[in-house]
Amino acid sequence: MECSARELVAGHIYRQQWPKSLLAKVGVTLHDPANIIIMQSQLEKAFDKWQWIVLPDGPDDYKVHALMLSALV
């Protein structure tokens, strides 16, 4: 999928509205690059609606899980 830079947004994997006290346990700060994922704005809307999630799969790996397949099509 191609998109212009204007269509890209930075989303937080550990959400901004979640308790900040848990961030220390995760080992990142809210705006840490390790907590940011660049995505197309339409995907961010689906991400915010929990239609897809990102989960750790090792120390430096993550997996995307589609909870609603239509969100990624």
N, CA, C and O atoms as a Tripos MOL2 file, in Angstrom:
@<TRIPOS>MOLECULE
protein
  292   291    73     0     0
PROTEIN
NO_CHARGES

@<TRIPOS>ATOM
      1 N           0.8330   -1.1640    0.0000 N.3       1 MET1
      2 CA          0.0000    0.0000    0.0000 C.3       1 MET1
      3 C           0.8890    1.2410    0.0000 C.2       1 MET1
      4 O           1.8020    1.3600    0.8170 O.2       1 MET1
      5 N           0.6230    2.1360   -0.8930 N.am      2 GLU2
      6 CA          1.3530    3.4010   -0.9240 C.3       2 GLU2
      7 C           0.4650    4.5030   -0.3910 C.2       2 GLU2
      8 O          -0.7510    4.4900   -0.5860 O.2       2 GLU2
      9 N           1.0850    5.4580    0.2830 N.am      3 CYS3
     10 CA          0.3330    6.6220    0.7500 C.3       3 CYS3
     11 C           1.2980    7.7920    0.8670 C.2       3 CYS3
     12 O           2.5130    7.6060    0.9370 O.2       3 CYS3
     13 N           0.7540    8.9740    0.8880 N.am      4 SER4
     14 CA          1.5900   10.1650    1.0000 C.3       4 SER4
     15 C           1.9550   10.4030    2.4620 C.2       4 SER4
     16 O           1.3260    9.8570    3.3680 O.2       4 SER4
     17 N           2.9670   11.2160    2.6740 N.am      5 ALA5
     18 CA          3.4000   11.5340    4.0330 C.3       5 ALA5
     19 C           2.2850   12.2140    4.8190 C.2       5 ALA5
     20 O           2.2300   12.0860    6.0420 O.2       5 ALA5
     21 N           1.4120   12.9240    4.1490 N.am      6 ARG6
     22 CA          0.2970   13.5890    4.8310 C.3       6 ARG6
     23 C          -0.7010   12.6010    5.4180 C.2       6 ARG6
     24 O          -1.4590   12.9450    6.3260 O.2       6 ARG6
     25 N          -0.7040   11.3890    4.9100 N.am      7 GLU7
     26 CA         -1.6330   10.3660    5.4020 C.3       7 GLU7
     27 C          -1.0710    9.5830    6.5880 C.2       7 GLU7
     28 O          -1.7770    8.7650    7.1770 O.2       7 GLU7
     29 N           0.1860    9.8230    6.9410 N.am      8 LEU8
     30 CA          0.8350    9.0570    8.0050 C.3       8 LEU8
     31 C           0.6850    9.7440    9.3550 C.2       8 LEU8
     32 O           0.7500   10.9690    9.4570 O.2       8 LEU8
     33 N           0.4860    8.9420   10.3740 N.am      9 VAL9
     34 CA          0.3790    9.4300   11.7490 C.3       9 VAL9
     35 C           1.2140    8.5230   12.6580 C.2       9 VAL9
     36 O           1.5350    7.3910   12.2970 O.2       9 VAL9
     37 N           1.5510    9.0300   13.8180 N.am     10 ALA10
     38 CA          2.2760    8.2460   14.8150 C.3      10 ALA10
     39 C           1.2900    7.8080   15.8880 C.2      10 ALA10
     40 O           0.6800    8.6420   16.5560 O.2      10 ALA10
     41 N           1.1380    6.5130   16.0510 N.am     11 GLY11
     42 CA          0.2520    5.9790   17.0740 C.3      11 GLY11
     43 C           1.0540    5.3820   18.2130 C.2      11 GLY11
     44 O           2.1700    4.9030   18.0150 O.2      11 GLY11
     45 N           0.4870    5.4130   19.3900 N.am     12 HIS12
     46 CA          1.1330    4.8450   20.5720 C.3      12 HIS12
     47 C           0.6920    3.3920   20.7540 C.2      12 HIS12
     48 O          -0.5040    3.0980   20.7630 O.2      12 HIS12
     49 N           1.6480    2.5020   20.8970 N.am     13 ILE13
     50 CA          1.3380    1.1010   21.1800 C.3      13 ILE13
     51 C           0.7570    1.0040   22.5980 C.2      13 ILE13
     52 O          -0.3200    0.4440   22.8000 O.2      13 ILE13
     53 N           1.4890    1.5610   23.5780 N.am     14 TYR14
     54 CA          0.9510    1.6990   24.9300 C.3      14 TYR14
     55 C           0.1730    3.0010   24.9040 C.2      14 TYR14
     56 O           0.7620    4.0780   24.8080 O.2      14 TYR14
     57 N          -1.1240    2.9110   24.9890 N.am     15 ARG15
     58 CA         -2.0170    4.0430   24.7280 C.3      15 ARG15
     59 C          -1.8570    5.1940   25.7220 C.2      15 ARG15
     60 O          -1.5630    4.9900   26.8990 O.2      15 ARG15
     61 N          -2.0570    6.3890   25.2180 N.am     16 GLN16
     62 CA         -1.9020    7.5910   26.0410 C.3      16 GLN16
     63 C          -2.8650    7.6390   27.2220 C.2      16 GLN16
     64 O          -2.5320    8.1990   28.2650 O.2      16 GLN16
     65 N          -4.0550    7.0590   27.0730 N.am     17 GLN17
     66 CA         -5.0490    7.1180   28.1400 C.3      17 GLN17
     67 C          -4.8500    6.0330   29.1990 C.2      17 GLN17
     68 O          -5.5340    6.0490   30.2230 O.2      17 GLN17
     69 N          -3.9350    5.0980   28.9790 N.am     18 TRP18
     70 CA         -3.6820    4.0620   29.9680 C.3      18 TRP18
     71 C          -2.8790    4.6410   31.1350 C.2      18 TRP18
     72 O          -2.2440    5.6840   30.9800 O.2      18 TRP18
     73 N          -2.8960    3.9810   32.3040 N.am     19 PRO19
     74 CA         -2.1710    4.4990   33.4720 C.3      19 PRO19
     75 C          -0.6770    4.6630   33.2010 C.2      19 PRO19
     76 O          -0.0050    3.7260   32.7690 O.2      19 PRO19
     77 N          -0.1740    5.8590   33.4580 N.am     20 LYS20
     78 CA          1.2570    6.1440   33.2200 C.3      20 LYS20
     79 C           2.1510    5.3420   34.1600 C.2      20 LYS20
     80 O           3.3100    5.0800   33.8370 O.2      20 LYS20
     81 N           1.6290    4.9540   35.3120 N.am     21 SER21
     82 CA          2.4280    4.2220   36.2970 C.3      21 SER21
     83 C           2.8970    2.8660   35.7720 C.2      21 SER21
     84 O           3.8990    2.3360   36.2510 O.2      21 SER21
     85 N           2.1940    2.3050   34.8040 N.am     22 LEU22
     86 CA          2.5840    1.0010   34.2620 C.3      22 LEU22
     87 C           3.7090    1.0940   33.2350 C.2      22 LEU22
     88 O           4.3420    0.0850   32.9230 O.2      22 LEU22
     89 N           3.9640    2.2820   32.7110 N.am     23 LEU23
     90 CA          5.0080    2.4370   31.6940 C.3      23 LEU23
     91 C           6.3800    2.0100   32.2070 C.2      23 LEU23
     92 O           7.1580    1.4060   31.4680 O.2      23 LEU23
     93 N           6.6810    2.3170   33.4570 N.am     24 ALA24
     94 CA          7.9790    1.9310   34.0250 C.3      24 ALA24
     95 C           8.1480    0.4230   34.0130 C.2      24 ALA24
     96 O           9.2520   -0.0760   33.7960 O.2      24 ALA24
     97 N           7.0740   -0.3030   34.2420 N.am     25 LYS25
     98 CA          7.1380   -1.7650   34.2130 C.3      25 LYS25
     99 C           7.3650   -2.2790   32.8060 C.2      25 LYS25
    100 O           7.9810   -3.3280   32.6140 O.2      25 LYS25
    101 N           6.8710   -1.5460   31.8230 N.am     26 VAL26
    102 CA          7.0600   -1.9270   30.4250 C.3      26 VAL26
    103 C           8.4690   -1.5530   29.9640 C.2      26 VAL26
    104 O           9.0170   -2.1680   29.0490 O.2      26 VAL26
    105 N           9.0430   -0.5410   30.6070 N.am     27 GLY27
    106 CA         10.4130   -0.1450   30.2910 C.3      27 GLY27
    107 C          10.5290    0.9010   29.1950 C.2      27 GLY27
    108 O          11.5830    1.0270   28.5720 O.2      27 GLY27
    109 N           9.4710    1.6450   28.9520 N.am     28 VAL28
    110 CA          9.5230    2.7260   27.9600 C.3      28 VAL28
    111 C           8.8100    3.9470   28.5250 C.2      28 VAL28
    112 O           8.0660    3.8550   29.5020 O.2      28 VAL28
    113 N           9.0500    5.0850   27.8960 N.am     29 THR29
    114 CA          8.2800    6.2720   28.2040 C.3      29 THR29
    115 C           7.1720    6.3730   27.1610 C.2      29 THR29
    116 O           7.2200    5.6950   26.1340 O.2      29 THR29
    117 N           6.1940    7.2000   27.4150 N.am     30 LEU30
    118 CA          5.0380    7.2890   26.5270 C.3      30 LEU30
    119 C           5.4380    7.6240   25.0870 C.2      30 LEU30
    120 O           4.9420    7.0100   24.1420 O.2      30 LEU30
    121 N           6.3290    8.5930   24.9280 N.am     31 HIS31
    122 CA          6.7100    9.0290   23.5800 C.3      31 HIS31
    123 C           8.0340    8.4120   23.1100 C.2      31 HIS31
    124 O           8.6460    8.8940   22.1570 O.2      31 HIS31
    125 N           8.4620    7.3630   23.7770 N.am     32 ASP32
    126 CA          9.6670    6.6280   23.3790 C.3      32 ASP32
    127 C           9.4520    6.0490   21.9760 C.2      32 ASP32
    128 O           8.3710    5.5350   21.6910 O.2      32 ASP32
    129 N          10.4500    6.1210   21.1010 N.am     33 PRO33
    130 CA         10.2920    5.5330   19.7620 C.3      33 PRO33
    131 C           9.8730    4.0670   19.7860 C.2      33 PRO33
    132 O           9.2250    3.5940   18.8520 O.2      33 PRO33
    133 N          10.2370    3.3440   20.8460 N.am     34 ALA34
    134 CA          9.8390    1.9400   20.9510 C.3      34 ALA34
    135 C           8.3380    1.7910   21.2010 C.2      34 ALA34
    136 O           7.7890    0.6990   21.0550 O.2      34 ALA34
    137 N           7.6800    2.8760   21.5740 N.am     35 ASN35
    138 CA          6.2460    2.8470   21.8470 C.3      35 ASN35
    139 C           5.4320    3.4860   20.7130 C.2      35 ASN35
    140 O           4.2170    3.6400   20.8290 O.2      35 ASN35
    141 N           6.0940    3.8480   19.6430 N.am     36 ILE36
    142 CA          5.4290    4.5440   18.5350 C.3      36 ILE36
    143 C           5.4000    3.6380   17.3080 C.2      36 ILE36
    144 O           6.3690    2.9440   17.0030 O.2      36 ILE36
    145 N           4.2890    3.6630   16.6280 N.am     37 ILE37
    146 CA          4.1670    2.9460   15.3600 C.3      37 ILE37
    147 C           3.6110    3.9370   14.3260 C.2      37 ILE37
    148 O           2.5870    4.5810   14.5530 O.2      37 ILE37
    149 N           4.2990    4.0420   13.2020 N.am     38 ILE38
    150 CA          3.8720    4.9290   12.1240 C.3      38 ILE38
    151 C           2.8730    4.1590   11.2600 C.2      38 ILE38
    152 O           3.1320    3.0290   10.8470 O.2      38 ILE38
    153 N           1.7340    4.7870   10.9970 N.am     39 MET39
    154 CA          0.7080    4.1010   10.2160 C.3      39 MET39
    155 C          -0.1130    5.1000    9.4200 C.2      39 MET39
    156 O          -0.0830    6.3040    9.6760 O.2      39 MET39
    157 N          -0.8310    4.5850    8.4690 N.am     40 GLN40
    158 CA         -1.7450    5.3900    7.6680 C.3      40 GLN40
    159 C          -2.9220    5.7850    8.5560 C.2      40 GLN40
    160 O          -3.3430    5.0030    9.4090 O.2      40 GLN40
    161 N          -3.4460    6.9690    8.3670 N.am     41 SER41
    162 CA         -4.4570    7.5010    9.2830 C.3      41 SER41
    163 C          -5.7070    6.6120    9.3910 C.2      41 SER41
    164 O          -6.3040    6.5280   10.4630 O.2      41 SER41
    165 N          -6.1030    5.9590    8.3120 N.am     42 GLN42
    166 CA         -7.2660    5.0600    8.3790 C.3      42 GLN42
    167 C          -6.9740    3.8570    9.2750 C.2      42 GLN42
    168 O          -7.8610    3.3780    9.9820 O.2      42 GLN42
    169 N          -5.7340    3.3690    9.2440 N.am     43 LEU43
    170 CA         -5.3610    2.2650   10.1320 C.3      43 LEU43
    171 C          -5.3590    2.7070   11.5850 C.2      43 LEU43
    172 O          -5.6860    1.9260   12.4780 O.2      43 LEU43
    173 N          -4.9900    3.9680   11.8220 N.am     44 GLU44
    174 CA         -5.0080    4.4660   13.1950 C.3      44 GLU44
    175 C          -6.4340    4.4600   13.7490 C.2      44 GLU44
    176 O          -6.6490    4.1290   14.9150 O.2      44 GLU44
    177 N          -7.3900    4.8210   12.9250 N.am     45 LYS45
    178 CA         -8.7880    4.8070   13.3820 C.3      45 LYS45
    179 C          -9.2020    3.3940   13.7850 C.2      45 LYS45
    180 O          -9.8680    3.2100   14.8040 O.2      45 LYS45
    181 N          -8.8160    2.4020   12.9970 N.am     46 ALA46
    182 CA         -9.1230    1.0080   13.3300 C.3      46 ALA46
    183 C          -8.3530    0.5630   14.5770 C.2      46 ALA46
    184 O          -8.8810   -0.1850   15.4000 O.2      46 ALA46
    185 N          -7.1070    1.0240   14.7160 N.am     47 PHE47
    186 CA         -6.2780    0.7150   15.8800 C.3      47 PHE47
    187 C          -6.9340    1.2680   17.1500 C.2      47 PHE47
    188 O          -6.9900    0.5900   18.1760 O.2      47 PHE47
    189 N          -7.4230    2.4950   17.0660 N.am     48 ASP48
    190 CA         -8.0660    3.1240   18.2130 C.3      48 ASP48
    191 C          -9.3780    2.4360   18.5950 C.2      48 ASP48
    192 O          -9.8200    2.5290   19.7410 O.2      48 ASP48
    193 N          -9.9920    1.7530   17.6440 N.am     49 LYS49
    194 CA        -11.2400    1.0200   17.9030 C.3      49 LYS49
    195 C         -10.9770   -0.4370   18.2800 C.2      49 LYS49
    196 O         -11.9120   -1.2310   18.3800 O.2      49 LYS49
    197 N          -9.6960   -0.7940   18.4910 N.am     50 TRP50
    198 CA         -9.3040   -2.1470   18.8720 C.3      50 TRP50
    199 C          -9.6180   -3.1720   17.7860 C.2      50 TRP50
    200 O          -9.8770   -4.3360   18.0940 O.2      50 TRP50
    201 N          -9.5970   -2.7610   16.5330 N.am     51 GLN51
    202 CA         -9.8260   -3.7020   15.4460 C.3      51 GLN51
    203 C          -8.5460   -4.4480   15.0870 C.2      51 GLN51
    204 O          -8.5900   -5.4900   14.4330 O.2      51 GLN51
    205 N          -7.4200   -3.9160   15.5130 N.am     52 TRP52
    206 CA         -6.1510   -4.6320   15.4110 C.3      52 TRP52
    207 C          -5.2450   -4.1490   16.5390 C.2      52 TRP52
    208 O          -5.3580   -3.0150   17.0040 O.2      52 TRP52
    209 N          -4.3450   -5.0300   16.9680 N.am     53 ILE53
    210 CA         -3.4580   -4.7290   18.0880 C.3      53 ILE53
    211 C          -2.0390   -5.1690   17.7620 C.2      53 ILE53
    212 O          -1.8120   -5.9610   16.8470 O.2      53 ILE53
    213 N          -1.1010   -4.6490   18.5180 N.am     54 VAL54
    214 CA          0.3130   -5.0190   18.4080 C.3      54 VAL54
    215 C           0.7190   -5.6150   19.7440 C.2      54 VAL54
    216 O           0.5350   -4.9930   20.7910 O.2      54 VAL54
    217 N           1.2760   -6.8310   19.7080 N.am     55 LEU55
    218 CA          1.7050   -7.5020   20.9370 C.3      55 LEU55
    219 C           3.1700   -7.8970   20.8250 C.2      55 LEU55
    220 O           3.6270   -8.2460   19.7370 O.2      55 LEU55
    221 N           3.9200   -7.8500   21.9320 N.am     56 PRO56
    222 CA          5.3150   -8.2740   21.8870 C.3      56 PRO56
    223 C           5.4320   -9.7560   21.5570 C.2      56 PRO56
    224 O           4.6000  -10.5710   21.9540 O.2      56 PRO56
    225 N           6.4860  -10.0770   20.8230 N.am     57 ASP57
    226 CA          6.7700  -11.4690   20.4510 C.3      57 ASP57
    227 C           8.2670  -11.6990   20.5710 C.2      57 ASP57
    228 O           8.8960  -12.2330   19.6570 O.2      57 ASP57
    229 N           8.8270  -11.3010   21.6870 N.am     58 GLY58
    230 CA         10.2630  -11.3980   21.9080 C.3      58 GLY58
    231 C          10.7960  -10.0350   22.3130 C.2      58 GLY58
    232 O          10.0510   -9.0560   22.3250 O.2      58 GLY58
    233 N          12.0670   -9.9640   22.6420 N.am     59 PRO59
    234 CA         12.6270   -8.7130   23.1590 C.3      59 PRO59
    235 C          12.5650   -7.5520   22.1570 C.2      59 PRO59
    236 O          12.3970   -6.4020   22.5630 O.2      59 PRO59
    237 N          12.6940   -7.8300   20.8860 N.am     60 ASP60
    238 CA         12.6810   -6.7670   19.8740 C.3      60 ASP60
    239 C          11.6970   -7.0350   18.7490 C.2      60 ASP60
    240 O          11.7900   -6.4230   17.6850 O.2      60 ASP60
    241 N          10.7700   -7.9310   18.9690 N.am     61 ASP61
    242 CA          9.8180   -8.3030   17.9240 C.3      61 ASP61
    243 C           8.3850   -8.0960   18.3920 C.2      61 ASP61
    244 O           8.0660   -8.2100   19.5750 O.2      61 ASP61
    245 N           7.5380   -7.7880   17.4210 N.am     62 TYR62
    246 CA          6.1200   -7.5960   17.7010 C.3      62 TYR62
    247 C           5.3130   -8.2880   16.6190 C.2      62 TYR62
    248 O           5.7970   -8.4860   15.5050 O.2      62 TYR62
    249 N           4.0950   -8.6510   16.9440 N.am     63 LYS63
    250 CA          3.1730   -9.2220   15.9710 C.3      63 LYS63
    251 C           1.9060   -8.3830   15.9350 C.2      63 LYS63
    252 O           1.4300   -7.8900   16.9580 O.2      63 LYS63
    253 N           1.3710   -8.2350   14.7200 N.am     64 VAL64
    254 CA          0.0950   -7.5500   14.5400 C.3      64 VAL64
    255 C          -0.9860   -8.6040   14.5360 C.2      64 VAL64
    256 O          -0.8870   -9.6010   13.8190 O.2      64 VAL64
    257 N          -2.0140   -8.3910   15.3300 N.am     65 HIS65
    258 CA         -3.1490   -9.3110   15.3930 C.3      65 HIS65
    259 C          -4.3970   -8.5640   14.9480 C.2      65 HIS65
    260 O          -4.7890   -7.5690   15.5560 O.2      65 HIS65
    261 N          -5.0130   -9.0560   13.8830 N.am     66 ALA66
    262 CA         -6.2570   -8.4520   13.3970 C.3      66 ALA66
    263 C          -7.4180   -9.0460   14.1800 C.2      66 ALA66
    264 O          -7.6650  -10.2500   14.1130 O.2      66 ALA66
    265 N          -8.1230   -8.2120   14.9160 N.am     67 LEU67
    266 CA         -9.2810   -8.6560   15.6630 C.3      67 LEU67
    267 C         -10.5400   -8.5150   14.8130 C.2      67 LEU67
    268 O         -11.5650   -9.1420   15.0820 O.2      67 LEU67
    269 N         -10.4420   -7.6900   13.7950 N.am     68 MET68
    270 CA        -11.5220   -7.5050   12.8260 C.3      68 MET68
    271 C         -10.8590   -7.3900   11.4630 C.2      68 MET68
    272 O         -10.3350   -6.3320   11.1140 O.2      68 MET68
    273 N         -10.8780   -8.4610   10.6980 N.am     69 LEU69
    274 CA        -10.1200   -8.5320    9.4560 C.3      69 LEU69
    275 C         -10.4310   -7.3840    8.5010 C.2      69 LEU69
    276 O          -9.5350   -6.9310    7.7890 O.2      69 LEU69
    277 N         -11.6410   -6.9120    8.4660 N.am     70 SER70
    278 CA        -11.9880   -5.8280    7.5480 C.3      70 SER70
    279 C         -11.2080   -4.5540    7.8470 C.2      70 SER70
    280 O         -11.1100   -3.6830    6.9840 O.2      70 SER70
    281 N         -10.6540   -4.4260    9.0470 N.am     71 ALA71
    282 CA         -9.8770   -3.2430    9.3990 C.3      71 ALA71
    283 C          -8.5650   -3.1610    8.6350 C.2      71 ALA71
    284 O          -8.0150   -2.0750    8.4490 O.2      71 ALA71
    285 N          -8.0680   -4.2990    8.1960 N.am     72 LEU72
    286 CA         -6.7740   -4.3270    7.5310 C.3      72 LEU72
    287 C          -6.8900   -4.5050    6.0190 C.2      72 LEU72
    288 O          -5.8730   -4.5820    5.3300 O.2      72 LEU72
    289 N          -8.0680   -4.5680    5.5130 N.am     73 VAL73
    290 CA         -8.2680   -4.7840    4.0750 C.3      73 VAL73
    291 C          -8.5100   -3.4660    3.3840 C.2      73 VAL73
    292 O          -8.7010   -3.4330    2.1680 O.2      73 VAL73
@<TRIPOS>BOND
     1     1     2 1
     2     2     3 1
     3     3     4 2
     4     3     5 am
     5     5     6 1
     6     6     7 1
     7     7     8 2
     8     7     9 am
     9     9    10 1
    10    10    11 1
    11    11    12 2
    12    11    13 am
    13    13    14 1
    14    14    15 1
    15    15    16 2
    16    15    17 am
    17    17    18 1
    18    18    19 1
    19    19    20 2
    20    19    21 am
    21    21    22 1
    22    22    23 1
    23    23    24 2
    24    23    25 am
    25    25    26 1
    26    26    27 1
    27    27    28 2
    28    27    29 am
    29    29    30 1
    30    30    31 1
    31    31    32 2
    32    31    33 am
    33    33    34 1
    34    34    35 1
    35    35    36 2
    36    35    37 am
    37    37    38 1
    38    38    39 1
    39    39    40 2
    40    39    41 am
    41    41    42 1
    42    42    43 1
    43    43    44 2
    44    43    45 am
    45    45    46 1
    46    46    47 1
    47    47    48 2
    48    47    49 am
    49    49    50 1
    50    50    51 1
    51    51    52 2
    52    51    53 am
    53    53    54 1
    54    54    55 1
    55    55    56 2
    56    55    57 am
    57    57    58 1
    58    58    59 1
    59    59    60 2
    60    59    61 am
    61    61    62 1
    62    62    63 1
    63    63    64 2
    64    63    65 am
    65    65    66 1
    66    66    67 1
    67    67    68 2
    68    67    69 am
    69    69    70 1
    70    70    71 1
    71    71    72 2
    72    71    73 am
    73    73    74 1
    74    74    75 1
    75    75    76 2
    76    75    77 am
    77    77    78 1
    78    78    79 1
    79    79    80 2
    80    79    81 am
    81    81    82 1
    82    82    83 1
    83    83    84 2
    84    83    85 am
    85    85    86 1
    86    86    87 1
    87    87    88 2
    88    87    89 am
    89    89    90 1
    90    90    91 1
    91    91    92 2
    92    91    93 am
    93    93    94 1
    94    94    95 1
    95    95    96 2
    96    95    97 am
    97    97    98 1
    98    98    99 1
    99    99   100 2
   100    99   101 am
   101   101   102 1
   102   102   103 1
   103   103   104 2
   104   103   105 am
   105   105   106 1
   106   106   107 1
   107   107   108 2
   108   107   109 am
   109   109   110 1
   110   110   111 1
   111   111   112 2
   112   111   113 am
   113   113   114 1
   114   114   115 1
   115   115   116 2
   116   115   117 am
   117   117   118 1
   118   118   119 1
   119   119   120 2
   120   119   121 am
   121   121   122 1
   122   122   123 1
   123   123   124 2
   124   123   125 am
   125   125   126 1
   126   126   127 1
   127   127   128 2
   128   127   129 am
   129   129   130 1
   130   130   131 1
   131   131   132 2
   132   131   133 am
   133   133   134 1
   134   134   135 1
   135   135   136 2
   136   135   137 am
   137   137   138 1
   138   138   139 1
   139   139   140 2
   140   139   141 am
   141   141   142 1
   142   142   143 1
   143   143   144 2
   144   143   145 am
   145   145   146 1
   146   146   147 1
   147   147   148 2
   148   147   149 am
   149   149   150 1
   150   150   151 1
   151   151   152 2
   152   151   153 am
   153   153   154 1
   154   154   155 1
   155   155   156 2
   156   155   157 am
   157   157   158 1
   158   158   159 1
   159   159   160 2
   160   159   161 am
   161   161   162 1
   162   162   163 1
   163   163   164 2
   164   163   165 am
   165   165   166 1
   166   166   167 1
   167   167   168 2
   168   167   169 am
   169   169   170 1
   170   170   171 1
   171   171   172 2
   172   171   173 am
   173   173   174 1
   174   174   175 1
   175   175   176 2
   176   175   177 am
   177   177   178 1
   178   178   179 1
   179   179   180 2
   180   179   181 am
   181   181   182 1
   182   182   183 1
   183   183   184 2
   184   183   185 am
   185   185   186 1
   186   186   187 1
   187   187   188 2
   188   187   189 am
   189   189   190 1
   190   190   191 1
   191   191   192 2
   192   191   193 am
   193   193   194 1
   194   194   195 1
   195   195   196 2
   196   195   197 am
   197   197   198 1
   198   198   199 1
   199   199   200 2
   200   199   201 am
   201   201   202 1
   202   202   203 1
   203   203   204 2
   204   203   205 am
   205   205   206 1
   206   206   207 1
   207   207   208 2
   208   207   209 am
   209   209   210 1
   210   210   211 1
   211   211   212 2
   212   211   213 am
   213   213   214 1
   214   214   215 1
   215   215   216 2
   216   215   217 am
   217   217   218 1
   218   218   219 1
   219   219   220 2
   220   219   221 am
   221   221   222 1
   222   222   223 1
   223   223   224 2
   224   223   225 am
   225   225   226 1
   226   226   227 1
   227   227   228 2
   228   227   229 am
   229   229   230 1
   230   230   231 1
   231   231   232 2
   232   231   233 am
   233   233   234 1
   234   234   235 1
   235   235   236 2
   236   235   237 am
   237   237   238 1
   238   238   239 1
   239   239   240 2
   240   239   241 am
   241   241   242 1
   242   242   243 1
   243   243   244 2
   244   243   245 am
   245   245   246 1
   246   246   247 1
   247   247   248 2
   248   247   249 am
   249   249   250 1
   250   250   251 1
   251   251   252 2
   252   251   253 am
   253   253   254 1
   254   254   255 1
   255   255   256 2
   256   255   257 am
   257   257   258 1
   258   258   259 1
   259   259   260 2
   260   259   261 am
   261   261   262 1
   262   262   263 1
   263   263   264 2
   264   263   265 am
   265   265   266 1
   266   266   267 1
   267   267   268 2
   268   267   269 am
   269   269   270 1
   270   270   271 1
   271   271   272 2
   272   271   273 am
   273   273   274 1
   274   274   275 1
   275   275   276 2
   276   275   277 am
   277   277   278 1
   278   278   279 1
   279   279   280 2
   280   279   281 am
   281   281   282 1
   282   282   283 1
   283   283   284 2
   284   283   285 am
   285   285   286 1
   286   286   287 1
   287   287   288 2
   288   287   289 am
   289   289   290 1
   290   290   291 1
   291   291   292 2
@<TRIPOS>SUBSTRUCTURE
     1 MET1         2 RESIDUE 1 A MET
     2 GLU2         6 RESIDUE 1 A GLU
     3 CYS3        10 RESIDUE 1 A CYS
     4 SER4        14 RESIDUE 1 A SER
     5 ALA5        18 RESIDUE 1 A ALA
     6 ARG6        22 RESIDUE 1 A ARG
     7 GLU7        26 RESIDUE 1 A GLU
     8 LEU8        30 RESIDUE 1 A LEU
     9 VAL9        34 RESIDUE 1 A VAL
    10 ALA10       38 RESIDUE 1 A ALA
    11 GLY11       42 RESIDUE 1 A GLY
    12 HIS12       46 RESIDUE 1 A HIS
    13 ILE13       50 RESIDUE 1 A ILE
    14 TYR14       54 RESIDUE 1 A TYR
    15 ARG15       58 RESIDUE 1 A ARG
    16 GLN16       62 RESIDUE 1 A GLN
    17 GLN17       66 RESIDUE 1 A GLN
    18 TRP18       70 RESIDUE 1 A TRP
    19 PRO19       74 RESIDUE 1 A PRO
    20 LYS20       78 RESIDUE 1 A LYS
    21 SER21       82 RESIDUE 1 A SER
    22 LEU22       86 RESIDUE 1 A LEU
    23 LEU23       90 RESIDUE 1 A LEU
    24 ALA24       94 RESIDUE 1 A ALA
    25 LYS25       98 RESIDUE 1 A LYS
    26 VAL26      102 RESIDUE 1 A VAL
    27 GLY27      106 RESIDUE 1 A GLY
    28 VAL28      110 RESIDUE 1 A VAL
    29 THR29      114 RESIDUE 1 A THR
    30 LEU30      118 RESIDUE 1 A LEU
    31 HIS31      122 RESIDUE 1 A HIS
    32 ASP32      126 RESIDUE 1 A ASP
    33 PRO33      130 RESIDUE 1 A PRO
    34 ALA34      134 RESIDUE 1 A ALA
    35 ASN35      138 RESIDUE 1 A ASN
    36 ILE36      142 RESIDUE 1 A ILE
    37 ILE37      146 RESIDUE 1 A ILE
    38 ILE38      150 RESIDUE 1 A ILE
    39 MET39      154 RESIDUE 1 A MET
    40 GLN40      158 RESIDUE 1 A GLN
    41 SER41      162 RESIDUE 1 A SER
    42 GLN42      166 RESIDUE 1 A GLN
    43 LEU43      170 RESIDUE 1 A LEU
    44 GLU44      174 RESIDUE 1 A GLU
    45 LYS45      178 RESIDUE 1 A LYS
    46 ALA46      182 RESIDUE 1 A ALA
    47 PHE47      186 RESIDUE 1 A PHE
    48 ASP48      190 RESIDUE 1 A ASP
    49 LYS49      194 RESIDUE 1 A LYS
    50 TRP50      198 RESIDUE 1 A TRP
    51 GLN51      202 RESIDUE 1 A GLN
    52 TRP52      206 RESIDUE 1 A TRP
    53 ILE53      210 RESIDUE 1 A ILE
    54 VAL54      214 RESIDUE 1 A VAL
    55 LEU55      218 RESIDUE 1 A LEU
    56 PRO56      222 RESIDUE 1 A PRO
    57 ASP57      226 RESIDUE 1 A ASP
    58 GLY58      230 RESIDUE 1 A GLY
    59 PRO59      234 RESIDUE 1 A PRO
    60 ASP60      238 RESIDUE 1 A ASP
    61 ASP61      242 RESIDUE 1 A ASP
    62 TYR62      246 RESIDUE 1 A TYR
    63 LYS63      250 RESIDUE 1 A LYS
    64 VAL64      254 RESIDUE 1 A VAL
    65 HIS65      258 RESIDUE 1 A HIS
    66 ALA66      262 RESIDUE 1 A ALA
    67 LEU67      266 RESIDUE 1 A LEU
    68 MET68      270 RESIDUE 1 A MET
    69 LEU69      274 RESIDUE 1 A LEU
    70 SER70      278 RESIDUE 1 A SER
    71 ALA71      282 RESIDUE 1 A ALA
    72 LEU72      286 RESIDUE 1 A LEU
    73 VAL73      290 RESIDUE 1 A VAL
